[in-house]
Amino acid sequence: MEHLATSPLQTVAAIKLVAARFRVLGEPARLRILHVLERDEKTVKEICALVEMHQPSVSKHLKMLAEAGFVARRPRGAQVFYRLEDPAALDLCRLACEGLRQRLEVQIQALPTGEGRE
């Protein structure tokens, strides 16, 4: 994280900002919302249907994602469209999934082989 800041005080502030962004990504519902926005923008109604959540909850999560800079909103008439603004969020998810896959693979290989297992 050295590239974030040069002085110890700046480093502490930068680390707090990074931690805040990770907290936003720490909620499964928000990760699901980011996933449905991966390919194209969607209305709140479309997002609700895809993540199978009620509108007030989706709106709350979208607000947090927007405040963190992960999504952007575009009003058009009575509708508001949301799109992925920071694709790095999904890159982080992919990295986490790959790390988890590797860890599970090691754990599975470490299991004792018993009768009936191949």
Summary of the structure (lengths in Angstrom):
residues: 118
radius of gyration: 19.0
end to end distance: 43.7
largest distance: 65.0
contacts: 281
relative contact order: 0.11
helix: 63%
strand: 12%
